[in-house]
Amino acid sequence: MRLEIGLSPCPNDTFTFHGLLTGAVQVEGAEAQLVLADVQELNAGLVAGRFDVAKASTAAALRLAPDTVFLRSGAALGFGVGPLLLAAPGRAQSLGPRGLLPADARVLCPGEHTTAHLLYRLFHTGEGRVEQVPFHTILPALARGEADFGICIHEGRFTWQRYQLEFVQDLGAAWERHASSPLPLGGILARRRLGHTLQLAVERAIRASLDHARAHPAEAFTTMRQHAQELEDEALWKHVELYVNAWTRDLGTEGSEALRRIASCARVSGWIRDDAPGIEVLAD
């Protein structure tokens, strides 16, 4: 069977999928075609019915729960990994009491279905005028004064200061305080129609691919560098150290609980209906 598997070009994904990208690891019983795309392209593609398996934001996974299962390997989950809310130079002084954003402020967000957007909805409901743009355009746009505020994700956590921007809030830290839980940014979704046996085969392949990268870091670095978005070598490894952890190899009980907690908050915020199903983690 031919599988179309989507992942992002971010270093944590290209590191995790190094074995699969280079052919050192195969999916048992299937021929995997790997496609690299921006996180919002992956989310939108899954919503539109594309991809058999793909990396997705947890916010998108909540809306895709009826049609997908969440694999235990390949997730991005942890403490200190969340999106940052930033201001253009000189714009932070426009914040109101308790850090409220002005109603007419232009706020750039990295995609309708991203977890960054969900977190903004949770902690800044009704504030500003939100516009969805590709994540890599947000920091330069803020630096040019084309918007008032923006949410940076991925490598933006390591590069935003070079743009002379102003820090407003760590949305991930806000989540950690609110939920007493690591933040589940995203993970690998597999279509239910694939069946349990093939879903497990993909999950095992991702885990083996990650193990291969850890055993061959120099080769994995070459793969990351091939797809990196203007990151210096040190920043590449910082990205991996931050986003690739024990939960990436196996979501475990704590990871599953984090997904349950964010689903509960998403219902309260109106992101999903009160009667919407939660995310189902693939069983053994």
Secondary structure, 3 states (H helix, E strand, C coil): CEEEEEECCCHHHHHHCHHHHHCCCCCCCCEEEEEECCHHHHHHHHHCCCCCEEEEEHHHHHHHCCCEEECCCCCEEECCCCCEEEECCCCHHHCCHHHCCCCCCEEEECCCCCHHHHHHHHHCCCCCEEEECCHHHHHHHHHCCCCCEEEECCCHHHHHHHHCCEEEEEHHHHHHHHHCCCEEEEEEEEEHHHCHHHHHHHHHHHHHHHHHHHHCHHHHHHHHHHHCCCCCHHHHHHHHHHHCCHHHHCCHHHHHHHHHHHHHHHHHHCCCCCCCCCCCECCC
